[in-house]
Amino acid sequence: MEQLQRQLNILQRQLGDAEESGRPVVAIQRQINTVMDNMTALRTNATMLHNAPRCQVEESGDMLWA
């Protein structure tokens, strides 16, 4: 996630520079969208893993799912 955040920061600076100098920004905006999509996917996966059922094995050997 940190690497994606660094990429996003760099791209946002590049976007600002391009806008100020009148250069085309479409390619940079697409890259930003790709990074944002990757960040969203990573957060979604992390949430799913965090909310996954957990198994607790009792002394009797029974498995309890919560």
VOKOL-697948 format. One record per residue (C-alpha): y, x, z. Coordinates in steps of 0.001 Angstrom, whole numbers. Example, Ala and Ser with C-alpha at 12.3 -4.5 7.8 and 13.67 -1.06 7.14 Angstrom:
VOKOL-697948
- -4500,12300,7800;
- -1060,13670,7140;
***
This chain:
VOKOL-697948
- 0,0,0;
- 2368,2861,818;
- 1843,4366,-2627;
- 2623,1037,-4274;
- 5751,688,-2144;
- 6900,4181,-3209;
- 6262,3276,-6856;
- 8257,86,-6433;
- 11168,1953,-4855;
- 11228,4471,-7716;
- 11068,1731,-10338;
- 13855,-222,-8668;
- 16071,2886,-8709;
- 15208,3437,-12381;
- 16035,-196,-13099;
- 19424,128,-11412;
- 20184,3335,-13312;
- 19148,1757,-16611;
- 21264,-1339,-15984;
- 24310,772,-15117;
- 23963,2916,-18229;
- 23191,-13,-20550;
- 19661,1139,-21398;
- 16874,-1397,-22051;
- 15208,-2582,-18863;
- 12313,-4723,-20115;
- 9676,-1970,-19796;
- 10814,-1130,-16261;
- 10775,-4812,-15297;
- 7203,-5118,-16597;
- 6160,-2102,-14522;
- 7812,-3635,-11454;
- 5935,-6902,-12060;
- 2651,-4989,-12346;
- 3273,-3146,-9067;
- 4268,-6396,-7346;
- 1096,-8095,-8643;
- -997,-5200,-7300;
- 720,-5452,-3918;
- 67,-9190,-3784;
- -3592,-8688,-4690;
- -3952,-6028,-2011;
- -2374,-8270,630;
- -4603,-11170,-420;
- -7727,-9029,-148;
- -6650,-7690,3241;
- -6061,-11243,4486;
- -9446,-12392,3229;
- -11182,-9495,4950;
- -9258,-10107,8159;
- -10232,-13777,8152;
- -13869,-13199,7205;
- -16497,-14538,9586;
- -17585,-12064,12206;
- -21072,-11627,13537;
- -21926,-11000,17151;
- -25494,-10083,18047;
- -26599,-11406,21416;
- -29023,-9551,23719;
- -31722,-12011,22639;
- -31213,-10890,19066;
- -29524,-14121,18042;
- -26646,-13702,15634;
- -23527,-15750,16312;
- -20922,-16170,13578;
- -17323,-16929,14419;
***
